[in-house]
Amino acid sequence: MFFRSVIIYDYTRIYLEGELARVKHPVVRLAFGAHLRTLREARGWSQQELADRADISKPTVYRIETARFSATLDVLAALAQAMDIQLRDLVDFPSREVLLA
């Protein structure tokens, strides 16, 4: 039987398929997801177009943008290359203080 993952954001924990998974910096994941979406939309790209250009799956783009999981370094590098930006520019996004203000 297939069970969908249930995600509950309480900024301290994320529940996945009945197991409690500790997340060290959930606000950072949310901030990065929002930043990636802003960069993608500024180019007029759909999630599918970004996925195709980065040679990753559309669900991966969706999951990163919605903070369902953190991107690996390989995926970050692929995203930066697809958007023709430096990796440091991809990971330069508003800090936690900005998000909580």
N, C-alpha and C positions, 0 to 999 in steps of 0.2 A: 504494500500500500504506500502511496506517495503522499507525503505531508509537505505542505508549503511552509517555508520559513516564516515565522511571525516576528516582526521587528517592532520593538517598543522602545522609543527614544525617551530616556529619562536623564540624559546627559551623564550618566554614570555607568549604566549597564545596557547591554543589548541581549535580548533573549533569542536564541536560535534553536528551533526544533526541540524545545523543552529543556535545553541546557543553557545555563547562565554563562555567558562569556564576558569577561572583564575587558573593557576597552580603556586604554590609558588616556586617550585624548579625543573623545567623541566630538567635541566642538570643533576640533581641527579637521576631522573628517568631514563634518558638515560644511565648514568653511571652504575646504578644498573642492568639494563637490559643487558648491555654488559658484566658485571661481572657474572651474572647468566649464560649467554650463554657460557662464557669461562669455568666456573666450570662444566657445563653440558657436553660440548664437550671434556674436559679433561678426563672425565669418559667414553667417547665413546658412550654416550647416545643420543638418539633422543629426541625430545620434548615429544613424546608420552611415551617413557620409563620413563622420569622424571615425567610426569603427573601421570602415573600409580603408580610409587613408592611413590609419595606424596599424592595420592588419591585426585587429582584435575583434572580439564579438560585440554586437550591439548590446547584449545584456551586460557585458563588462562596463561599457560606457554608462549605461543606466544605473548599475549598482554603485559605481564610483560617484556619479552625480547625486545620487540619493543616499549616500553614506552607508550603504549596506555592506561594503567592505573597503578596505584600503588597497590602493594600487601598489603593485610591486615596482621596484626600480626599473625593471624591463618595460613594464607598461607605461610608466612615467616617461621613459626615454622615447618610446614609440609615439606617445601622444605629443610630446614636444616636437619631434621630427615631423609628424603629420601636420602640425600647425605652424611649422617653420619658425619656431622660437627656441631660445635657449632653455635648457632644463631649469636653470635658476629662475627664469621668468615664469615658467609654469608653476613653480612652487612658491612664488612670491605673491601671497594673498593676504587679506586683512587678518590681523591678529585676533586672538580670543577677546581682548578688551573691546575691540571695535564691534564684534558680534554681540557681545553682552550689553553694550551701551544702550 
